[in-house]
C-alpha cells in the first residue's frame, strides 16, 4: 500500500465494548453521536453543562453515565476526566469534543465579550480537555481524540467573525495533535460539518444549503471513523464547494463570497 493510500487512523468500526467520552452531548451532533454509538454497543459517558438533559439521556440508556461539566471551567473538566478514568478503570477509547458556542457577528457590530465566549467554549475548552485526558491516553498508549470543527473554519465568511476563527484554530490544532500523537499510538480526527439542524444553526436568518439532521451527521462521523479518516467533512454536495473556495486566489475568493452571499 502506498503512502497516499494508507489510512491515517486505525479504523474504528466495531464499537461493542468500547468506551467513549463525549463532551457537549446534551443536544445536536453530540447527543446524536452518543445515541448512535450507544446503539452499537459502546459504553458512553456524556458531559455538558445541562445536567438535566444529560441525566435524562443517561436514565433512558442502561450503562450510560452522565457527568455534568463546564468546559470553560478547567476544574470541572479535570474532575469529570478523573471520574471517567475511575468509572472505566483506565483511559477511554474515544474522546469526542462537541461542545460549541455560536452567535452570528460582523465586525461592524464588534462585541468583545461575545468573541471571548466563542474562544472560551470552542477553543480553550478543548485545551482544558486535552490537559485532562492526554496524560491518561499517553500512559495507555492508545485511544482516539476527535474534535468537531466546521467548514466555517476553512476561510472567512459573513456573520462568522467570532465563530469561524475558533474553528480554524481547531483544524490547525488537530493537525499538530496528529503529528505529535500518531507516533505514540493515538488517533486524531477533525470533523468539519456543513449546516446541521441544531439549536446553534436555528439562529441563522439565511438559507442553509444542504441542511442535514444531527442523526445524519452522526452517521457520517461513524463512517469516517470506520474508514480511518483524519478529516471528515459532510455533506459532500455542500462541503466540496467549500473546499474548492479554500483553494481560490484571494481576489477570486472574496468576489465569489460576496456574489454568493449578496454582501
C-alpha positions, -999 to 999 in steps of 0.1 A, spaced: 0 0 0 14 34 -10 17 63 15 -12 81 -2 -35 50 2 -26 43 38 -53 50 64 -43 79 86 -60 64 117 -68 28 128 -103 22 116 -129 22 143 -160 2 132 -167 -24 160 -180 -4 190 -191 -33 211 -175 -29 245 -156 3 235 -157 33 259 -165 68 247 -165 102 265 -185 128 246 -182 164 258 -211 185 245 -237 157 244 -268 174 256 -281 183 221 -273 184 184 -244 164 169 -230 154 203 -263 138 215 -269 121 182 -234 106 181 -238 94 217 -271 77 207 -255 61 176 -225 48 195 -246 35 224 -268 17 199 -237 0 185 -227 -14 219 -203 13 231 -202 23 268 -210 60 265 -202 87 291 -217 121 283 -208 156 296 -222 191 291 -234 220 312 -271 210 310 -272 184 338 -309 177 335 -307 169 298 -276 147 304 -293 128 332 -325 123 311 -303 108 283 -284 85 307 -316 73 325 -331 61 293 -300 42 283 -286 15 306 -249 17 312 -246 53 301 -231 77 327 -238 114 329 -210 137 342 -220 174 340 -191 197 332 -185 233 320 -156 233 295 -148 269 304 -140 258 340 -109 237 340 -115 223 375 -149 208 364 -132 193 333 -105 178 354 -130 163 379 -151 148 350 -120 133 334 -110 117 367 -145 103 371 -142 89 336 -109 72 344 -123 58 377 -155 45 361 -137 28 332 -106 17 352 -84 34 327 -85 57 296 -115 59 273 -111 45 237 -125 77 223 -128 113 235 -151 134 213 -152 172 218 -185 185 205 -192 215 228 -197 247 209 -209 283 210 -222 303 181 -237 338 176 -238 355 142 -215 385 143 -200 411 120 -170 434 125 -194 464 121 -210 453 154 -179 441 172 -187 425 206 -156 417 226 -174 396 253 -191 375 226 -157 370 209 -142 359 241 -171 335 248 -166 318 215 -129 314 223 -136 300 258 -160 273 246 -149 265 211 -111 265 216 -99 270 252 -124 244 263 -106 219 241 -73 228 257 -89 221 292 -100 186 280 -66 179 264 -49 189 296 -71 164 315 -70 134 291 -36 134 273 -17 121 303 -40 91 307 -41 84 269 -3 87 265 1 63 295 -23 38 279 -6 42 245 -40 40 228 -72 60 223 -86 85 198 -92 122 201 -119 137 178 -127 174 176 -158 189 160 -148 219 138 -168 234 109 -164 243 73 -167 278 86 -131 274 97 -119 269 61 -119 306 52 -136 338 64 -174 340 59 -201 367 65 -216 366 100 -188 343 112 -164 368 128 -165 351 162 -172 315 152 -150 310 122 -116 318 137 -122 293 166 -129 265 141 -99 274 120 -79 271 152 -93 236 158 -82 225 123 -47 236 129 -47 222 164 -59 188 152 -31 187 126 -5 194 152 -20 168 176 -19 142 148 18 148 141 27 145 178 4 117 189 2 93 159 37 80 166 26 74 202 -3 51 191 -31 76 194 -56 85 167 -68 121 160 -96 133 138 -112 166 129 -149 168 119 -160 197 97 -197 196 91 -217 219 69 -251 230 80 -266 207 107 -301 213 122 -291 222 158 -300 248 184 -270 268 172 -280 269 135 -316 277 144 -303 313 150 -295 317 113 -318 341 94 -305 329 60 -310 299 38 -287 270 48 -279 248 17 -278 210 22 -291 212 58 -289 178 74 -302 163 107 -279 156 137 -286 118 131 -274 121 96 -243 139 108 -236 112 134 -237 85 106 -212 105 85 -189 107 116 -192 70 123 -184 62 87 -154 84 88 -140 67 119 -147 33 103 -126 44 73 -97 57 93 -101 93 81 -83 122 97 -107 148 84 -144 143 78 -165 170 60 -201 165 51 -225 166 33 -202 164 3 -227 181 -20 -220 212 0 -185 208 15 -168 200 -18 -176 236 -29 -164 250 4 -131 231 0 -128 245 -36 -133 280 -23 -105 275 1 -81 270 -28 -91 301 -48 -68 331 -50 -78 358 -26 -93 381 -53 -115 353 -67 -124 341 -32 -137 375 -19 -156 382 -52 -172 347 -51 -183 350 -14 -198 385 -20 -217 373 -50 -230 341 -34 -239 357 -1 -250 391 -15 -227 411 8 
